[in-house]
Amino acid sequence: MQRANQPPAPEIEGCSISHFNTTYINMTAPHNLPPAEYYRACILGLTGKDINENIQYSIEPTRNRFQPPREVTLVRDYDSFLSFTDWLPVKSDLFLYPINNPVDTLHSSVHFKVPMSTNHGQADRPVSPHRVPNICLGAVGIRTKVRLFFPRLYDPDRKDVELTFEEKKGLYEKGLLPVLRNLSPDTVTNWPVNYEGAQTRARKTRGMFQYSTRPFSGSRVRRFGFDLTTTLAAAFPWAEQMLFMIQVQGVKEAHQHHPTDMDKAEDALMNALSDFHYDDLMEEEHCYIDVGLELSEPGYAFQWRTDAHRELLLAFTDMTPGQARILLKSREFAVDYSSGLIQLSGCRVPVPVRNNRDPVYFQAYTTDKALIQHKDGGRHSLTLTGKAALAENTPPYLTRLYALYFDAKDTHDCAARVEVRIRLKDAFTQALDFPAWLMIETLCGAVLAWLMHANVVVPDDSVDTLQLPMGAAQLLDSYFRPTAHSPFRADDSMDTLQLPMGAAQLLHSYFHPAVKVISYTPSPFRELLTAIIRTLRLHNQGPPDLRFTSPALTLTAGLTWLANGLHSRPDDGSAAQNLMCAILPLTYDYDVDVFKSSLNNSTLI
């Protein structure tokens, strides 16, 4: 029932990104806009509503779906390589770690299981390798790690897969040193005589360790692996049935080829595995290679459609439609939404073992994060911390990030990729093509020219506040649930709602779907980043008695969370769940407990 004097409900109008951008640009293009038109444009940007026409725009990204004819470049490549063997397949020089760096211990899933002998006298059992105690033995070049796995130490109740001090001591003194003395007596003089001595030499002045390496000739590596296996097994029961793991990462750019050129495909694979015994590895059962197909077109930003995940799975596996539908609903299936827009997303999922042809892992993603990829403390991209956000008036980190994207705005296109983790022996029979019909069914492609002008009216930094009429204040207020946790809350007694200019743009980013759709592309990304920078600047310039109130601290935490979520998987831990409920618009009937339960029982990206 509509209350008296309440304006009629707006008409919902679906539109494409380009249509909404055109509407917004035409409204803001004239110079010296009258106040009413300026307010109209602000409200349109903040809420997607045209108050003059009483239209609520709803951005529908799938209107920008892929349509032929197009000039798409399709490239195939080899990325990561993983192998588990009972022999050491390295033929290049091996660089051994006297003291291992715990960071190099395998703690994360490789998305498949390997049969291992966890108990004497029992058959091998499939085990997730990251659950098995292991240690990084050495490196081959800068992209390859060699690890030792000890299945007899496997215990589901063991809290950490890092070897204990005694186990590391035994490996060093009863394994490495005896083998090196036998095979390379001239070089063993560079090794301390016991594990304590190796730690003493590696320890730096502040108690940290220097994880240096010692070279071992590639001509004797295979013999070294055999002798190490037998020597350790003779010394320790827990070292029996030890396995070697090889992990090569991040080499796709070096091994690209056309999908239909099998000669180049084989040359690329042999080049990728040039440090190893290639022919012998091709016969092994537990060797896997990541094969990628990358689609790009100059001037376009490609995104995967959420409703196309099923088609992608059916195209790259032998699953039936029913099996694919079950997998899509499983807890293991992770969806990577593009800035929170549910119509556009990539995905990741381990594929249940049904045959030897299916991949063990499948993922679809885009290359927009390449500019900020940076592994640090378990994260995979650049990260703003709360301390850095409050460090100066304008956080230097965000300024540098802005410059990075600004410099890339005209030249960095966004490609779409699929990767499958398949057996090495299937590298020439799987993931060989991405047909045109599949592009039509699975892709959206936004023209970068549409996106370059997404936020035309950018307020001047000299403007301290934005005066919105009462109608705008009420409209903005309707997006917030009435709680003290909301960073911004309109007071009905106010004639105007005063928002910091950066805060107005921040609200724009929440309520303007077009910005959410395209924020992964360079130009609109920097506009949203500008909003965050300006809001933090205004916040950091404020007096301490205002900066350290609960709403202000909530705003700071929210801006930090939002900035990191622009180019990374949004944090969805327990603290972040509470933060999301505090800073994001919620409906009056929203059940917070159900929201948290859904996060705990599934994967939110």
Secondary structure, DSSP 8 states (H G I E B T S, - for coil): ---TT-----EEEEE-HHHHHHHHHHHH-SSS--HHHHHHHHHHHHHSEETTTTEEEEE-GGGGB--SS---EEEEEEEEEEEEESS--B-S-EEE-SS--GGGS--S--SS-EEE--STTS--EEE-GGGS-EEEEEEETTTEEEEEE-GGG--TT-S--B--HHHHHHHIIIIIHHHHHHH-TTTGGGS-SSHHHHHHHHB-TTS-B----EEE-GGGHHHHHHHHHHHHHHH-GGGTT-EEEEEE-S-GGGGEE-TT-HHHHHHHHHHHTTTB-HHHHTT-SSEEEEEEEEEE-TTEEEEEBGGGHHHHHHHHS---HHHHHHHHTSTT-EEEEETTEEEEEEEEEE----SSSS-SEEEEEEGGGGGGEEEETTEEE----HHHHTTSSS-HHHHHHHHHHHHHTTT--B-EEEEEEEEGGGTTTSS----HHHHHHHEEEEEHHHHTTSS-----TT--EEEE-HHHHHHHHTTS-S-TT-S----TT-SSEEEEHHHHHHHHHHH-HHHHHHTTSHHHHHHHHHHHHHHHHHHHHS-HHHHTSHHHHHHHHHHHHHHHHTTS----SHHHHHHHHHHS---TT--HHHHHHHHHTS---
